[in-house]
Amino acid sequence: MIKILPLNQVEDVTTTEEGVRRLLIRNVYVHCDLEENVETYLFHANFKSDIRNKIKKIFTLESRVPIYPYLLKKHSQVAQKLGHVLKQMRSEGLLDKYQKQVEKEFRIN
């Protein structure tokens, strides 16, 4: 992500609700989360279909648990750049390298 967005534009959120709400109020351009979390939140928060339709899953990140970046449709140019960078990182083996670093750091087998 740092290749696309400056570090000062990348933030952590603690809940799906916070991430989706920040996406909807245009406080962030991209939110990465589990598909089930976002879909469940959008459904149970009783958002109208026009609000739900503003959020679009753009692709799947490779991981043991599939994580999907979401963004508002009007920011599709970010999706294209992000997809390109992630494909490049995958071809260079960086995604696997970072996954192994995380597994080692958090002792995940």
PyMOL commands that set and color helices and strands:
alter all, ss='L'
color gray80, all
select helices_A, chain A and resi 7-9+16-24+35-44+49-52+73-91+94-105
alter helices_A, ss='H'
color red, helices_A
select strands_A, chain A and resi 30-33+55-57+68-72
alter strands_A, ss='S'
color yellow, strands_A
deselect
rebuild
show_as cartoon
